[in-house]
């Protein structure tokens, strides 16, 4: 099976779902891709649709959000995605580019979760609040 960015994202979502056994967080995707009729695109833009929105958004306790853009090994950020990353840095919102194979992306995700150890769930089902 040939892997594309969509399949890679689905694999990442499976991995994130498994992380929910150990961390208190949620994630979501804003469907922002695809071709649409002009009238519908105008409606979505009037409703707040923005170019460059990252592929996945993770939310941790204490109002901590993380943006994750997913790219294949040779993928590059679009101009709109680069702009989103710049503004995210100005606003202090972490922006990660998960790039490579699923195994490489898992390692990158594990590094993200190292910064959110306070969201770990203890074995008894309670979460640790160390920070």
N, C-alpha and C positions, 0 to 999 in steps of 0.2 A: 504494500500500500504506500502510495506516495504521500508524504506529509506536506501540508501547506500550513499557513499561519492559523487558519480556522481550526484545523485538527490539532495543532500544537496548543492553541488556547483551550480546547476541550480537554486535552490531557492535563494541562495546568489546573483547570477547574477540578478535575478528579483529585489531584494532589492537594489542592487547597481544602477540598471537602474532608480529606483525611486529616488535615491539620486541625480541623475543628474538634477533633477528639482530644486535643492537647492545648488548644488556645481558644480564648473567647474573642471572636471576631466574626465579621461577616464580610462578604464580597458581593459585587454585582458588576454587570456589564450594561452599558448604555448602548443599545443598538443604534449605531451611528453610521453604519456602512451600507452600501448597496445603492442601486439606482432607484429613483422615485420619479413619479410624474411631477411636473413643474408646480402644479397647484398644491400638491401634497407637501412638497419640499418647502414651499412658501409658508404653508400652515405650520410645519414643524419648526421652521426658523422663528416664526412668530411666537411659538410656544417655548423657545429657548434652546433649540438645537444649535450646537456649536461644532465647528470643524476642529479636529485635533484632539477630541476627548480621548483619554487613554482607554485601552481595551478593558482593563479591570480596575476597580476601585475597591480597596480594602479599608474597612473601618475597625479600629481597635477601641477599647475602653478609653475614657478620658478624652473623647472627641479627637482622636488621632486618626487621620486619613492618610492613605498611601496610594499613589497612582502607579499603575504598572502598564507599560506599553509592551506588547509582545511582538518580537521580530524573529524571523527565520535567520539562520547564520549569516546570510549576506544582505539581510534587510537593512533599510535606512529609514530614519524618521523623515516624514514629510515636512514641508515648511510649517504647516499648521501644527503638527505635533512638536516641532522644535520650539515654536512660539509658546505652546502650552507648557512645555518644560521650563522655559525661561521664566514665565509668569509664576509657575509653581515654586521655583526657587526663590523668587522675590517674596512670595507669600509665605514661604517656609514650609510648604507641603512637599514631602518627599516624593520624588518622581524617579522611578526605576525603569530601565529598559531590560526586560527579560529576553535574552537573545541566545539562540543556539538550539541544540537538541533538547528533548524533554529532560534528560539527565542533567544537562548544563543549567537549564532553567530551574530545576529542583534545587540545585546548589545555591543559585542566586536567591531563590525564595527563602531557603533556610537562613541565609545571611540577613535577609530582611527581618525574619522572626527573631533573630538574636537581639535586635533593637527593641523588641516588644515582649521581653521575658516576663514583665509584670502581668501580661495577659494569660500566662500559663494557667491551666486548670490542674489542680491537684488531683491525686488519685481518688479522693473522696468526693469529687465533683465540685469542690469549691475552687475558686480561682485565687491565685496568689496576688497580693497587691503590694509588691515590694517597692514600687516607685511612687 
